């Protein structure tokens, strides 16, 4: 999760009304096991209220086979 609690502003349309909705930002940093030393950062926001960013990050922390000493989830 973004430690600065920044949001992604998304335009939404409900019953013909246009509005801006703030969505939580979260990211995953993928580190290669061998070879290159370049990391990849994948940034997401929680578009569906049924799957908030906190639930997705919690699930990833449980299922990814990485030790906490070698990886930090944002």
C-alpha positions in Angstrom: 0.0 0.0 0.0 1.2 3.5 -0.6 2.7 4.7 2.7 1.8 8.3 1.8 -1.8 7.3 1.2 -2.0 8.8 -2.2 -5.0 8.1 -4.5 -5.6 7.6 -8.2 -8.5 9.8 -9.3 -10.9 7.9 -11.6 -13.9 9.4 -13.5 -17.1 7.6 -12.7 -20.6 7.8 -14.2 -23.5 6.9 -12.0 -27.0 7.4 -13.3 -25.8 10.0 -15.8 -23.8 12.0 -13.2 -20.1 12.4 -13.8 -17.9 12.5 -10.7 -14.3 11.8 -9.7 -13.6 8.9 -7.3 -10.4 8.4 -5.4 -9.0 4.8 -5.5 -6.2 3.4 -3.3 -2.9 2.8 -4.9 -0.7 -0.3 -4.4 2.3 -1.8 -6.1 4.3 -4.9 -6.3 8.1 -4.9 -7.0 9.3 -8.0 -8.8 12.9 -8.9 -8.3 14.5 -11.5 -10.6 15.9 -14.6 -8.9 19.0 -14.6 -11.1 20.6 -12.7 -13.9 19.7 -9.0 -14.3 19.6 -6.7 -11.3 16.7 -4.6 -12.7 13.5 -4.7 -10.7 10.0 -4.3 -12.2 7.4 -2.2 -10.4 3.7 -2.9 -11.1 1.4 -0.2 -9.9 -2.4 -0.8 -9.5 -5.5 0.8 -7.9 -8.6 -0.8 -6.5 -11.3 -0.1 -9.1 -13.8 -2.6 -7.7 -15.2 -1.8 -4.3 -15.6 -5.6 -3.8 -11.8 -6.0 -4.0 -10.1 -3.2 -2.1 -6.4 -2.7 -2.4 -5.8 -3.9 1.2 -7.5 -7.3 0.5 -5.4 -7.8 -2.7 -2.1 -6.9 -0.9 -3.0 -9.2 2.0 -3.8 -12.1 -0.3 -0.5 -11.6 -2.2 1.4 -11.6 1.0 -0.1 -14.9 1.9 0.3 -16.7 -1.4 3.6 -15.5 -2.9 6.4 -17.9 -1.9 8.8 -15.2 -0.8 10.5 -14.7 2.5 9.9 -11.4 4.3 13.6 -10.8 4.5 14.0 -10.7 0.7 10.8 -8.9 -0.1 8.7 -6.0 1.1 5.2 -5.5 -0.2 4.1 -1.9 -0.6 
